């Protein structure tokens, strides 16, 4: 590997984890990407995490919403982290 994007190149047609801004997480099969980290994913599971405060107790409540999407275009400027699949030698 010579450049950081080489690691992503090795992940084409593999399942990847993508952490995005605003507490969004994506897990899906990587089909394409470019130098801006725009990506096309399929078989996507999106998880959105939000927190709110209970008015009566003052406790923080964590809500997680999950949805499945067949095909998704991810704009690169929301990507925080891309994790390739675990490889064992």
Buried (B, 14 or more C-beta within 10 A) or exposed (E): EEEEBEEBEEBEEEBBEBBBEEEBBBBBBBEEBEEEBBBBBBEBBBEBEEEEEEEEEEEEEEEEEEEEEEEBEBEEEBBEEBEBEEEEE
